[in-house]
Amino acid sequence: QGQQQQLVLPASVVPSSVVPSFSRQPQSYFQHEQQQQHVKKLFSDPIVQLEFISDEDVILTCTSEPRVPSIVKALQSAKPFLPFQFVPKTSTNNDRNCAFWMFPREVAGKVQSVLYEKNVLPPREKSCNRGEIPATTLKVFGRTTTGEGKEHHHPGYEDELARNFEVGLSRIPKETLEKMYKCQIEGVKYGLSRGGRVMIADQMGVGKTLQAIALMCCYEVKEGPVLIVAPASMRTVWANELERWIPDIGPEDVVVVEGSTAKWDLEALGEAYKKNEREGREYKGKRKIAVSSYHMLSNLRTSFLNINWGTIICDESHVLSTSVYGSEAAYTAIATQLLKTRSRRAILCTGTPSLVKPFDIFNQLDSLRPNMFGTKQEFGVNYCRLVLAQASRSGNKFWKSLGGRRLNELHTLLKYAVMIRRLKCEVMDQLPPKRRQVIYLDISSEFTHWMKERAKKFALLRKQLGVGEGGDDEREHRYVVSDEDDEDEEPIVVSQRNTFEEIDEEKDDLNIVTDTDGEAQAIGKLKVKKAVKFLEESILIDKSQQVVVFGHH
């Protein structure tokens, strides 16, 4: 009762007299039972359900034995004849605890039409999935589902490199290609086969960054500049990785979007390509790359939208989470707009595509293939138990996601259309036993601020100690004032000479340390927050494996 306006039921299905309320008015036993039955129905799968279990097979399941004969009769009466394999519940080969039928993908649309005609499947409803294959999913798996016998291809097949991998792979620097593992080359080929619009969802350690860079190299420089969007703590890492894997890329070709010059840096990058477009010539210079954080997208929205990007890479793309109701975060809105309308290629990298529930992944999917998975509500209703709810007090209706459904079909759909995912255990024999990587943390601005604060405190200390300019005291006693650690009960006070130990109690608030120890200690402290942020954004986000962090100084 303390969590008001949180219980969610389909207002379009439940009569107003049965909509749950958190008011303290007593309810009849009949109303309570109706609510409990509807909640149970909401979280249970339909009795009869048709779904894809692979990109070649469709399964029809029935959990009610009395309904099995009517389904068999309906399928046998279909004209033309529908090929299927029936496995009864009592069969020794049945591990599903219900009767089911198997069909080839080509007849999925015809099977569903027959089930509707014979009233095996209830009529469609916009507010819930009643067991049917969504129309958008049927369309993704190709025209052959209508039984017309047309050739079937996955999304992106029309791209030239999707039919000729060797042309794309030949554009990857030779020394880089030689260092790539077999699983990483397979990931690049998958991206080429999907027209360069792909989600690389490999588990951490398989090499998503290298695969994304290699896939980017497969496409011609003339398509446009490259934009890499990553968490702020990863921008420097990406800049270093680009220079490592693309030998002809120098610091002058990579723009890290930050600071007061960010807008002018972006405009200069875009102008290199626009000048050739205005003159009707192809760009023949070196590839230009911008590396930005997600929050900088919203700060420089117009500047990013004014550039026609050849490729956009989004690292840790799970941050583009989907809001069930209300507006998306500002950086999510601009990132999805850029991916949909301002880039020919789009590469999403994440080890955890969905952090909590399947609904989180919709923005990423819709950015790669707009409208392929339907609208946000359609995707939620079909795969996420999205329901239209009504608040008990205000009466306002809103959408709410309650988990996932048809997850086998969703997984099949993602792998077929946009996603490649390999666990580390699946490719362990191809990976080295240990991999070392240096992560550069940019603390220049923080260190500059600390130096200024230190100078102020040092000047104050000299004034309080009465040290004059050019005096002997100035030459013999050197102090450095560092930032105060919030976790310390008392500031650290260390003097270089014993003659000044008596000032410890008087000058605790200045947090005095020696000049040598003070600078090293300050740098260490300044790196801690950046290091923790890096771990949280890139490593600890993956809950499927344990991580041990060793620290030393």
C-alpha positions as CSV (number, residue, x, y, z in Angstrom):
1,Q,0.0,0.0,0.0
2,G,3.0,2.3,0.4
3,Q,3.9,2.0,-3.3
4,Q,1.1,3.9,-4.8
5,Q,0.5,3.9,-8.6
6,Q,2.8,1.0,-9.2
7,L,0.6,-2.1,-9.6
8,V,0.0,-2.5,-13.4
9,L,-2.8,-4.2,-15.2
10,P,-4.2,-3.7,-18.7
11,A,-6.8,-1.1,-18.3
12,S,-8.2,-1.9,-21.8
13,V,-8.9,-5.5,-20.7
14,V,-9.9,-5.3,-17.1
15,P,-13.3,-3.7,-16.3
16,S,-13.1,-0.5,-14.3
17,S,-14.8,-2.2,-11.4
18,V,-11.9,-4.7,-11.2
19,V,-8.9,-2.3,-11.8
20,P,-6.8,-2.6,-8.6
21,S,-6.8,0.4,-6.3
22,F,-4.5,1.2,-3.3
23,S,-7.3,3.0,-1.5
24,R,-8.4,1.6,1.8
25,Q,-11.9,0.9,0.7
26,P,-12.8,-2.8,1.3
27,Q,-13.0,-5.0,-1.8
28,S,-15.4,-7.9,-2.3
29,Y,-14.1,-11.4,-2.5
30,F,-15.3,-11.6,-6.1
31,Q,-13.3,-8.5,-7.2
32,H,-10.2,-9.8,-5.4
33,E,-10.4,-13.2,-7.2
34,Q,-10.8,-11.5,-10.6
35,Q,-7.7,-9.4,-10.0
36,Q,-5.7,-12.4,-8.9
37,Q,-6.8,-14.5,-11.9
38,H,-5.9,-11.7,-14.3
39,V,-2.5,-11.2,-12.8
40,K,-1.9,-14.9,-13.2
41,K,-3.0,-14.8,-16.8
42,L,-0.8,-11.8,-17.5
43,F,2.4,-13.7,-16.4
44,S,1.5,-17.0,-18.1
45,D,2.1,-17.9,-21.7
46,P,-0.9,-18.6,-24.1
47,I,-2.2,-22.1,-24.3
48,V,-1.4,-22.2,-28.0
49,Q,1.7,-20.4,-29.2
50,L,3.5,-20.2,-32.6
51,E,7.1,-18.9,-32.6
52,F,10.4,-19.1,-34.4
53,I,13.0,-21.2,-32.6
54,S,15.7,-20.7,-35.2
55,D,16.0,-18.9,-38.5
56,E,14.9,-22.1,-40.3
57,D,12.3,-23.7,-38.0
58,V,9.0,-22.7,-36.4
59,I,7.3,-24.4,-33.5
60,L,3.6,-24.6,-32.5
61,T,3.0,-25.6,-28.9
62,C,-0.1,-26.5,-27.1
63,T,-0.3,-27.0,-23.3
64,S,-3.9,-28.2,-23.2
65,E,-4.3,-31.9,-24.3
66,P,-8.0,-31.6,-25.1
67,R,-7.2,-29.0,-27.8
68,V,-4.6,-31.1,-29.6
69,P,-7.1,-33.0,-31.9
70,S,-8.7,-29.8,-33.1
71,I,-5.3,-28.4,-34.0
72,V,-4.4,-31.6,-35.9
73,K,-7.6,-31.4,-37.8
74,A,-7.1,-27.7,-38.7
75,L,-3.6,-28.3,-40.0
76,Q,-4.6,-31.4,-42.0
77,S,-7.5,-29.5,-43.7
78,A,-5.2,-26.8,-45.0
79,K,-4.8,-26.5,-48.8
80,P,-2.2,-26.7,-50.1
81,F,-0.9,-29.3,-47.7
82,L,1.3,-28.0,-44.9
83,P,4.4,-30.1,-44.1
84,F,4.8,-30.6,-40.4
85,Q,6.2,-33.0,-37.8
86,F,3.9,-33.7,-34.8
87,V,5.4,-34.7,-31.4
88,P,2.8,-35.7,-28.8
89,K,3.3,-34.9,-25.2
90,T,3.8,-38.6,-24.3
91,S,6.6,-39.1,-26.9
92,T,10.0,-40.1,-25.5
93,N,11.6,-37.5,-27.7
94,N,9.5,-34.7,-26.2
95,D,11.3,-32.6,-23.5
96,R,8.9,-29.7,-23.6
97,N,6.1,-31.2,-21.4
98,C,3.5,-30.4,-24.1
99,A,2.5,-31.4,-27.6
100,F,4.2,-29.5,-30.4
101,W,4.4,-29.3,-34.2
102,M,7.5,-28.3,-36.2
103,F,7.3,-26.4,-39.5
104,P,9.9,-25.1,-42.0
105,R,10.3,-21.3,-42.0
106,E,8.8,-21.0,-45.5
107,V,5.3,-21.9,-44.3
108,A,5.1,-19.9,-41.1
109,G,2.8,-17.2,-42.5
110,K,0.5,-19.8,-44.0
111,V,0.3,-21.8,-40.8
112,Q,-0.6,-18.7,-38.8
113,S,-3.4,-17.8,-41.3
114,V,-4.9,-21.3,-41.0
115,L,-4.8,-21.1,-37.2
116,Y,-6.7,-17.8,-37.4
117,E,-9.3,-19.2,-39.9
118,K,-10.0,-22.3,-37.7
119,N,-10.2,-20.1,-34.5
120,V,-7.2,-22.0,-33.0
121,L,-5.6,-18.6,-32.3
122,P,-7.7,-15.9,-30.8
123,P,-8.1,-12.6,-32.7
124,R,-5.2,-10.1,-32.6
125,E,-5.1,-7.5,-29.9
126,K,-2.9,-4.4,-29.8
127,S,-2.6,-4.5,-26.0
128,C,-1.2,-8.1,-25.7
129,N,0.2,-11.0,-27.7
130,R,-2.2,-13.9,-27.9
131,G,0.3,-16.5,-29.1
132,E,0.9,-15.3,-32.7
133,I,4.2,-14.5,-34.5
134,P,4.3,-10.7,-34.7
135,A,3.9,-9.3,-38.2
136,T,7.2,-7.4,-37.9
137,T,9.0,-10.7,-37.2
138,L,7.4,-12.5,-40.1
139,K,8.6,-9.7,-42.3
140,V,12.2,-9.8,-41.0
141,F,12.5,-13.5,-41.8
142,G,11.7,-12.8,-45.4
143,R,9.1,-13.1,-48.1
144,T,9.5,-16.8,-48.2
145,T,7.3,-17.1,-45.1
146,T,4.3,-16.4,-47.4
147,G,5.1,-19.7,-49.2
148,E,5.9,-18.0,-52.5
149,G,9.2,-19.7,-52.8
150,K,11.2,-16.5,-53.3
151,E,14.9,-16.4,-52.4
152,H,15.5,-15.2,-48.8
153,H,18.3,-13.0,-47.5
154,H,19.0,-11.5,-44.1
155,P,19.0,-7.7,-43.6
156,G,21.9,-5.9,-45.2
157,Y,22.5,-8.4,-48.0
158,E,22.0,-5.7,-50.6
159,D,25.3,-4.1,-49.6
160,E,28.2,-4.9,-52.0
161,L,30.6,-6.0,-49.2
162,A,27.9,-8.3,-47.7
163,R,28.4,-10.5,-50.7
164,N,32.2,-10.2,-51.0
165,F,34.0,-10.3,-47.7
166,E,37.5,-10.4,-49.2
167,V,37.2,-6.8,-50.6
168,G,36.4,-5.5,-47.1
169,L,39.0,-7.5,-45.3
170,S,41.7,-6.4,-47.8
171,R,41.2,-2.8,-46.5
172,I,42.2,-3.7,-43.0
173,P,45.9,-2.9,-42.3
174,K,47.9,-6.1,-42.9
175,E,49.6,-6.0,-39.6
176,T,46.3,-5.6,-37.8
177,L,44.6,-8.4,-39.7
178,E,47.5,-10.8,-38.9
179,K,47.1,-10.2,-35.2
180,M,43.3,-10.8,-35.2
181,Y,42.0,-14.1,-33.9
182,K,39.6,-16.3,-35.9
183,C,36.6,-15.4,-33.8
184,Q,37.3,-11.7,-34.3
185,I,37.6,-12.1,-38.1
186,E,34.3,-13.9,-38.0
187,G,32.8,-11.0,-36.1
188,V,33.9,-8.6,-38.8
189,K,32.5,-10.9,-41.5
190,Y,29.1,-10.9,-39.7
191,G,29.2,-7.1,-39.6
192,L,29.9,-7.0,-43.3
193,S,27.1,-9.4,-44.0
194,R,24.7,-7.1,-42.2
195,G,25.7,-4.0,-44.2
196,G,27.8,-2.5,-41.5
197,R,24.9,-2.0,-39.1
198,V,25.5,-4.5,-36.3
199,M,25.6,-5.0,-32.6
200,I,28.8,-6.7,-31.4
201,A,27.7,-8.1,-28.1
202,D,30.6,-10.4,-27.2
203,Q,31.5,-11.0,-23.6
204,M,34.3,-8.8,-22.2
205,G,37.7,-10.1,-23.3
206,V,36.8,-11.4,-26.8
207,G,37.8,-8.1,-28.4
208,K,34.9,-5.9,-29.3
209,T,37.0,-2.8,-29.7
210,L,39.4,-4.4,-32.3
211,Q,36.4,-5.9,-34.2
212,A,34.7,-2.5,-34.4
213,I,37.9,-0.7,-35.6
214,A,38.5,-3.5,-38.2
215,L,35.0,-3.3,-39.5
216,M,35.2,0.5,-39.8
217,C,38.4,0.0,-41.9
218,C,36.5,-2.2,-44.3
219,Y,34.5,0.7,-45.6
220,E,36.0,3.4,-47.9
221,V,37.2,6.7,-46.4
222,K,35.1,8.7,-48.9
223,E,31.9,7.6,-47.1
224,G,32.5,10.2,-44.5
225,P,34.3,10.8,-41.1
226,V,33.9,8.4,-38.2
227,L,32.3,9.2,-34.9
228,I,33.1,7.1,-31.8
229,V,30.8,7.6,-28.8
230,A,32.0,6.1,-25.5
231,P,31.8,6.8,-21.8
232,A,33.9,9.8,-20.8
233,S,36.5,7.5,-19.1
234,M,37.0,5.6,-22.3
235,R,37.7,8.4,-24.8
236,T,41.5,8.4,-24.3
237,V,41.5,4.6,-24.5
238,W,39.7,4.7,-27.9
239,A,42.1,7.3,-29.2
240,N,45.1,5.2,-28.2
241,E,43.5,2.0,-29.7
242,L,42.9,3.8,-33.0
243,E,46.6,4.8,-33.3
244,R,47.6,1.3,-32.3
245,W,45.6,-0.6,-34.8
246,I,45.6,1.9,-37.7
247,P,49.3,2.7,-38.4
248,D,48.6,5.6,-40.8
249,I,46.4,7.4,-38.3
250,G,48.1,10.1,-36.3
251,P,47.1,12.4,-33.4
252,E,46.2,15.1,-36.0
253,D,43.6,12.7,-37.5
254,V,41.8,11.9,-34.2
255,V,39.7,14.6,-32.5
256,V,38.8,14.0,-28.8
257,V,35.7,16.1,-28.4
258,E,36.2,17.9,-25.0
259,G,36.8,21.4,-23.6
260,S,36.1,24.8,-25.0
261,T,37.4,24.1,-28.5
262,A,35.2,21.0,-29.1
263,K,32.7,22.9,-31.4
264,W,35.5,24.3,-33.6
265,D,37.2,21.0,-33.7
266,L,34.1,19.3,-35.0
267,E,33.4,22.0,-37.6
268,A,37.0,21.7,-38.9
269,L,36.6,17.9,-39.1
270,G,33.4,18.1,-41.1
271,E,34.6,20.9,-43.4
272,A,37.4,18.6,-44.8
273,Y,34.7,16.4,-46.3
274,K,32.1,19.1,-47.1
275,K,34.6,21.0,-49.2
276,N,35.0,18.1,-51.6
277,E,31.2,17.6,-51.7
278,R,30.7,21.2,-52.8
279,E,33.3,20.8,-55.5
280,G,31.9,17.5,-56.7
281,R,35.0,15.6,-55.8
282,E,35.6,12.5,-53.8
283,Y,37.5,12.8,-50.5
284,K,40.9,11.2,-50.9
285,G,42.6,12.3,-47.7
286,K,43.2,10.2,-44.5
287,R,40.3,9.0,-42.4
288,K,39.1,11.6,-39.9
289,I,37.8,10.4,-36.6
290,A,36.0,12.1,-33.7
291,V,35.9,10.5,-30.2
292,S,33.1,11.9,-28.0
293,S,31.4,11.1,-24.7
294,Y,27.6,10.5,-24.6
295,H,27.0,13.7,-22.7
296,M,28.9,15.8,-25.3
297,L,26.3,14.7,-27.9
298,S,23.6,16.7,-26.2
299,N,25.9,19.7,-25.5
300,L,26.9,20.0,-29.2
301,R,23.8,18.5,-30.8
302,T,23.7,20.9,-33.8
303,S,27.4,20.4,-34.6
304,F,27.1,16.6,-34.6
305,L,23.9,16.7,-36.8
306,N,25.5,19.0,-39.3
307,I,28.0,16.2,-40.3
308,N,27.2,13.3,-42.6
309,W,29.1,10.5,-40.8
310,G,30.3,7.5,-42.6
311,T,30.4,5.3,-39.6
312,I,29.3,5.7,-36.0
313,I,30.5,3.4,-33.3
314,C,28.8,3.4,-29.9
315,D,30.8,1.8,-27.1
316,E,28.9,0.4,-24.1
317,S,25.7,1.0,-26.1
318,H,23.5,-0.4,-23.3
319,V,23.5,3.2,-21.9
320,L,20.9,4.0,-24.7
321,S,18.2,2.4,-22.5
322,T,14.6,2.6,-23.4
323,S,12.1,4.6,-21.3
324,V,8.7,2.9,-21.1
325,Y,6.9,6.2,-20.7
326,G,8.1,9.8,-20.8
327,S,10.9,11.2,-22.9
328,E,14.3,9.5,-23.3
329,A,17.5,11.0,-21.9
330,A,18.9,13.9,-24.0
331,Y,22.0,12.0,-25.1
332,T,19.9,8.9,-25.9
333,A,17.7,10.9,-28.2
334,I,20.5,12.6,-30.1
335,A,22.5,9.3,-30.3
336,T,19.6,7.4,-31.8
337,Q,18.8,10.3,-34.2
338,L,22.5,10.3,-35.4
339,L,22.5,6.5,-35.9
340,K,19.2,6.5,-37.8
341,T,19.6,9.5,-40.0
342,R,23.2,10.7,-40.2
343,S,25.3,7.6,-40.6
344,R,25.5,4.9,-43.3
345,R,27.2,2.4,-41.0
346,A,26.4,1.9,-37.3
347,I,28.4,-0.4,-34.9
348,L,27.2,-0.9,-31.4
349,C,29.5,-2.5,-28.8
350,T,28.3,-3.9,-25.5
351,G,28.9,-7.0,-23.4
352,T,25.4,-6.6,-21.8
353,P,22.8,-5.6,-24.4
354,S,20.0,-5.6,-21.9
355,L,20.9,-4.7,-18.3
356,V,17.5,-5.5,-16.6
357,K,14.8,-6.5,-19.0
358,P,14.4,-7.1,-22.7
359,F,12.6,-3.7,-23.2
360,D,16.0,-2.0,-22.5
361,I,17.4,-3.1,-25.9
362,F,14.7,-1.5,-28.1
363,N,16.5,1.8,-28.7
364,Q,19.6,0.0,-29.8
365,L,17.7,-2.3,-32.2
366,D,15.6,0.6,-33.7
367,S,18.8,2.6,-34.2
368,L,20.4,-0.1,-36.3
369,R,17.2,-1.1,-38.2
370,P,14.5,1.6,-37.9
371,N,11.0,0.2,-37.8
372,M,12.2,-3.4,-38.4
373,F,11.1,-4.4,-34.9
374,G,7.9,-2.3,-34.9
375,T,7.1,0.6,-32.6
376,K,8.3,0.8,-29.0
377,Q,4.8,-0.3,-27.8
378,E,4.6,-3.2,-30.4
379,F,8.0,-4.5,-29.4
380,G,7.1,-4.3,-25.7
381,V,3.7,-6.0,-26.1
382,N,5.3,-8.9,-28.2
383,Y,8.4,-9.5,-26.2
384,C,8.4,-7.7,-22.9
385,R,5.0,-8.1,-21.3
386,L,4.3,-4.5,-21.9
387,V,0.8,-3.6,-20.6
388,L,-1.3,-0.5,-20.5
389,A,-1.8,0.4,-16.8
390,Q,-3.9,2.8,-14.9
391,A,-2.9,4.7,-11.8
392,S,-5.2,4.1,-8.9
393,R,-5.4,7.8,-7.8
394,S,-5.1,10.0,-10.8
395,G,-6.6,7.5,-13.3
396,N,-3.9,8.3,-15.8
397,K,-2.9,5.5,-18.2
398,F,0.7,4.6,-18.9
399,W,2.8,1.7,-20.3
400,K,4.7,-0.6,-18.0
401,S,7.1,-3.4,-18.7
402,L,6.8,-6.5,-16.5
403,G,9.5,-8.7,-17.8
404,G,10.0,-10.8,-21.0
405,R,8.1,-13.3,-23.2
406,R,8.8,-15.2,-26.4
407,L,12.5,-14.9,-25.5
408,N,13.7,-17.8,-27.7
409,E,12.2,-16.1,-30.7
410,L,13.6,-12.7,-29.7
411,H,17.1,-14.2,-29.4
412,T,16.7,-15.9,-32.8
413,L,15.5,-12.6,-34.3
414,L,18.4,-10.6,-32.9
415,K,21.1,-13.1,-34.0
416,Y,19.6,-13.3,-37.5
417,A,19.1,-9.5,-38.0
418,V,21.7,-7.5,-36.1
419,M,23.6,-9.2,-33.3
420,I,26.6,-11.4,-32.9
421,R,27.4,-12.6,-29.4
422,R,30.1,-15.1,-28.2
423,L,30.9,-16.0,-24.6
424,K,34.5,-16.2,-23.6
425,C,34.2,-19.9,-22.8
426,E,33.1,-20.6,-26.4
427,V,36.2,-19.1,-27.9
428,M,38.7,-19.6,-25.1
429,D,40.9,-21.9,-27.2
430,Q,41.5,-18.9,-29.6
431,L,42.4,-16.3,-27.0
432,P,45.7,-15.8,-25.2
433,P,46.0,-17.0,-21.6
434,K,46.5,-13.4,-20.4
435,R,46.1,-10.0,-22.0
436,R,47.7,-6.8,-20.7
437,Q,46.4,-3.4,-21.5
438,V,47.4,0.1,-20.2
439,I,44.4,2.4,-19.5
440,Y,45.3,6.0,-19.7
441,L,43.3,8.3,-17.3
442,D,43.2,12.0,-18.2
443,I,43.5,13.9,-14.9
444,S,45.1,17.0,-16.4
445,S,42.3,19.4,-15.4
446,E,42.0,17.9,-11.9
447,F,45.7,18.1,-11.4
448,T,45.8,21.7,-12.6
449,H,43.1,22.6,-10.1
450,W,45.0,20.8,-7.3
451,M,48.2,22.7,-8.1
452,K,46.4,26.1,-7.9
453,E,44.8,25.1,-4.6
454,R,48.2,23.9,-3.3
455,A,49.8,27.2,-4.2
456,K,47.1,29.1,-2.4
457,K,47.5,27.0,0.8
458,F,51.3,27.2,0.5
459,A,51.2,31.0,0.3
460,L,48.9,31.0,3.4
461,L,51.2,28.7,5.3
462,R,54.2,30.9,4.5
463,K,52.3,33.9,5.7
464,Q,51.3,32.3,9.0
465,L,54.8,31.0,9.6
466,G,56.3,34.4,8.9
467,V,58.7,33.2,6.2
468,G,60.1,36.1,4.2
469,E,61.2,36.2,0.6
470,G,64.8,35.1,0.1
471,G,65.2,34.2,3.8
472,D,67.1,31.1,5.1
473,D,63.8,29.6,6.3
474,E,62.5,29.5,2.7
475,R,65.6,27.5,1.5
476,E,65.6,25.0,4.4
477,H,61.9,24.2,4.8
478,R,59.9,23.0,1.8
479,Y,56.2,22.2,2.1
480,V,53.5,21.1,-0.3
481,V,49.8,21.3,0.5
482,S,47.7,18.5,-1.0
483,D,43.9,18.0,-1.3
484,E,42.3,16.7,1.8
485,D,41.0,13.1,1.7
486,D,37.4,13.1,2.8
487,E,37.8,9.6,4.2
488,D,40.6,10.7,6.6
489,E,39.5,11.5,10.1
490,E,42.3,14.1,10.3
491,P,44.3,15.8,7.6
492,I,47.8,14.3,7.0
493,V,50.5,16.6,8.4
494,V,54.1,15.7,7.6
495,S,57.1,18.1,8.0
496,Q,60.5,17.8,6.4
497,R,62.3,18.9,9.6
498,N,61.7,18.0,13.1
499,T,61.8,21.6,14.2
500,F,58.3,22.1,12.6
501,E,56.6,19.1,14.1
502,E,55.0,21.3,16.8
503,I,52.8,23.0,14.1
504,D,50.9,19.7,13.4
505,E,48.0,20.4,15.7
506,E,47.8,24.1,14.8
507,K,47.8,23.6,11.0
508,D,45.7,20.4,10.6
509,D,43.2,22.2,8.4
510,L,46.0,22.9,5.8
511,N,46.6,19.2,5.2
512,I,50.4,19.6,4.9
513,V,52.6,16.9,3.4
514,T,56.2,17.0,2.0
515,D,56.5,18.3,-1.6
516,T,57.7,14.9,-2.9
517,D,55.2,12.8,-1.2
518,G,52.4,15.3,-1.7
519,E,52.5,15.4,-5.5
520,A,52.6,11.6,-5.8
521,Q,49.9,11.2,-3.3
522,A,47.7,13.8,-5.0
523,I,48.1,12.1,-8.4
524,G,47.1,8.8,-6.8
525,K,44.0,10.3,-5.2
526,L,43.0,12.0,-8.4
527,K,43.3,8.8,-10.4
528,V,41.1,6.8,-7.9
529,K,37.8,8.3,-9.0
530,K,38.6,7.9,-12.7
531,A,39.8,4.3,-12.2
532,V,36.6,3.4,-10.3
533,K,34.4,5.1,-13.0
534,F,36.3,3.1,-15.7
535,L,35.6,-0.1,-13.9
536,E,32.0,0.7,-13.4
537,E,31.3,1.7,-17.0
538,S,33.3,-1.0,-18.8
539,I,34.0,-4.0,-16.6
540,L,31.7,-4.3,-13.5
541,I,28.6,-3.8,-15.7
542,D,28.8,-7.4,-16.8
543,K,27.2,-9.4,-13.9
544,S,27.8,-12.8,-15.6
545,Q,31.4,-13.1,-14.3
546,Q,33.4,-12.3,-11.2
547,V,36.1,-9.6,-11.2
548,V,39.0,-9.3,-8.8
549,V,40.8,-5.9,-8.6
550,F,44.3,-5.6,-7.2
551,G,45.6,-2.2,-6.2
552,H,49.1,-1.2,-5.5
553,H,51.1,2.1,-5.1
